[in-house]
Amino acid sequence: MPVIVMTAFGSVETAVLAIKEGAFDFITKPFDTDHLLVLMKRALETQRLMTENMLMKEEFSSQLGLPRIIGKSEKISEVAHQIQKVAPSKTTVLILGESGTGKELFARAIHYLSPRKEYPFVPINCAAIPRELLESELFGHEKGAFTGADFKKIGKFELADKGTVFLDEIGEMDTALQAKL
C-alpha cells in the first residue's frame, strides 16, 4: 500500500528521508484537499501498475521456462531435471548439441528459472559475427581504441550486467578469444 507522509513540520531532509524509505510523496500542512486527492489517485495507480508489471514479469518468466520445452521422452525429462538442478546455481553451464536442437531455448529456461531472471538474457551467435569484430562485440571498446572506433561501444558482457550471456556456436570462435573468456 502506498504511503503519503503528511506533516506540519517538514524539511527537505525529512522529505528526502521519507522518499528514500519508500513513501510515495511528502506534503506539509496546510495542504489542499484537491492536491491530496490527486496524490492519492497517482499513488494507487502507481501501485496498480507496479503490481501488474510484477505479475506480467512472473507470467513471462514462467512461459519462457520449462513449459516452453516440448517433449515427453526420457531424454527431455532428464534435460528438464538437469535444468532445474543448475538454474539456482551461479555456475557456468555448457550446453552441447547439433545446430537446431534448441540450445538457446534450454539456455533461456535456465536463465528464467535462475536468480538472474530479473537481469538481461543476451544471446550472441558467434558464427554470425566476423572474427575480427567478435572481441569488440563481446567486450566493447573505447573511442579511438583502433582505426574505425569512432565511439565507445558497450560489449555484450557489460550489457548483460548480472544477467546471462548465451554464446551460440562458441566452437566457431577463435581459440585465442575463447581463452579470454
C-alpha positions, -999 to +999 in steps of 0.1 A: +000+000+000+015+034-009+023+059+018+019+097+016+036+114+045+018+144+059+035+167+085+032+202+099+070+204+104+085+194+071+120+199+059+139+189+027+159+164+047+128+148+062+111+147+028+142+131+012+144+105+040+107+097+037+110+091-001+142+070+004+123+049+029+096+042+004+070+069+008+052+078-024+051+115-016+056+140+012+033+170+019+032+196+046+003+212+064-017+231+054-024+212+022-051+215-004-075+186-003-077+185-041-040+181-043-041+153-017-068+135-038-047+138-069-017+124-050-038+095-036-050+086-071-015+088-085-002+066-057-029+040-061-024+040-099+014+036-095+008+007-071-016-009-095+009-006-124+037-020-103+016-050-093+005-055-129+042-053-140+053-078-114+025-103-124+034-099-161+071-105-154+062-136-135+039-148-163+065-140-189+092-157-169+071-189-165+063-190-202+100-189-211+109-215-185+104-253-188+068-251-201+082-240-235+102-272-238+080-296-256+085-333-254+078-363-232+108-385-240+131-398-213+160-376-226+138-345-225+128-353-189+165-358-180+174-324-195+144-307-177+156-323-144+192-310-151+179-275-159+161-274-126+192-285-108+216-260-124+193-230-127+196-219-090+234-220-091+259-194-102+279-218-122+287-216-160+267-241-180+279-257-212+250-268-235+261-292-263+240-302-293+237-300-330+225-268-347+187-265-344+183-288-313+171-260-290+202-250-271+191-214-268+156-225-256+173-245-229+196-216-220+166-193-217+148-218-195+179-219-172+180-181-172+143-176-164+144-202-136+175-186-121+181-157-097+194-138-128+159-137-143+155-101-134+185-092-155+191-094-193+194-126-213+219-117-241+222-142-269+252-140-292+257-161-324+295-163-325+293-177-360+274-148-374+299-121-363+331-117-383+361-129-363+378-095-364+347-079-348+338-105-323+361-094-295+349-058-297+313-071-298+318-092-267+340-069-246+333-035-262+359-008-269+367+028-261+365+056-287+398+057-306+410+023-294+416+013-330+410+026-366+373+030-371+364+031-334+346+064-337+326+060-305+326+040-273+309+006-277+295-013-247+302-050-251+276-078-247+291-089-213+287-054-199+252-052-214+242-084-197+252-069-163+245-097-138+223-115-163+231-143-187+253-143-218+244-172-242+273-178-266+258-198-295+282-216-318+312-209-295+332-236-313+333-212-343+351-186-321+389-181-324+406-202-298+426-172-285+394-154-279+379-185-262+408-184-238+400-148-229+365-159-218 
